[in-house]
Amino acid sequence: MSYQVQVLSTVVQQIQRLNSQVQQQVMKKLEELAFNPIPEGARNLAVGENLYLVVINEYRIVYHIQEPALLITVTKVAHSQDY
């Protein structure tokens, strides 16, 4: 069972501002989330809200999981200094 990963337009702009190597790492992680929405090391940011954070080197990806719909909505991608 895989989830659909939806990336908000503001997040697409955030990703486009990253260097190409980091962009590739972020895109790979987003693809992985479709099959494993709560990977090892993911942190729940809001109890009961299904809001999670995963770390890729110095960058953070924040996303919301909607269980019944099998949908992941990425709400933010930012450097740890900006988060």
C-alpha positions in Angstrom: 0.0 0.0 0.0 1.5 3.3 -1.0 0.5 6.9 -0.2 0.1 9.8 -2.6 2.6 12.5 -1.8 1.3 16.0 -2.4 3.7 18.9 -2.4 2.3 22.4 -1.8 3.2 25.0 -4.4 5.1 27.0 -1.8 7.2 23.9 -1.0 8.0 23.4 -4.7 9.4 26.9 -4.6 11.4 26.1 -1.5 12.8 23.0 -3.1 13.7 24.9 -6.3 15.9 27.3 -4.3 18.1 24.4 -3.0 21.2 23.3 -4.8 20.8 20.3 -7.1 22.3 17.7 -4.8 20.0 18.6 -1.9 17.0 18.7 -4.4 17.8 15.2 -5.4 18.0 14.1 -1.7 14.7 15.7 -0.9 13.0 14.2 -3.9 14.3 10.8 -3.0 13.0 11.1 0.5 9.6 12.2 -0.7 9.5 9.1 -2.9 10.4 6.9 0.1 7.6 8.5 2.2 5.1 7.2 -0.3 6.0 3.6 0.8 7.0 4.3 4.4 5.3 7.5 5.7 6.9 7.3 9.2 10.5 6.2 8.6 13.0 5.6 11.4 14.0 8.9 12.9 10.7 10.7 12.0 9.4 12.9 14.8 5.7 13.6 15.5 5.4 17.3 15.9 1.8 17.5 17.0 0.2 14.7 19.0 -3.0 13.6 17.4 -2.4 15.8 14.3 -0.3 13.4 12.3 2.3 16.2 11.6 5.8 14.8 11.2 9.3 16.0 10.6 12.2 14.1 8.9 15.8 15.3 8.6 18.0 15.1 5.6 21.5 16.3 6.6 20.9 20.0 7.5 17.4 20.2 6.0 14.0 19.5 7.5 10.8 18.2 5.7 7.5 18.7 7.5 4.5 16.8 6.4 1.0 15.8 7.4 -0.4 12.3 7.0 -4.0 11.8 6.2 -4.5 8.1 7.0 -7.9 7.3 5.5 -7.1 9.0 2.3 -3.5 7.6 2.1 -2.3 11.1 1.4 0.9 12.9 2.6 1.0 16.6 2.2 4.4 18.2 2.4 4.1 21.6 4.1 7.6 22.8 4.5 11.2 22.1 3.4 13.8 24.3 5.1 17.4 24.5 6.3 17.6 23.8 10.0 18.6 27.4 10.7 15.4 28.6 9.0 13.1 26.1 10.7 
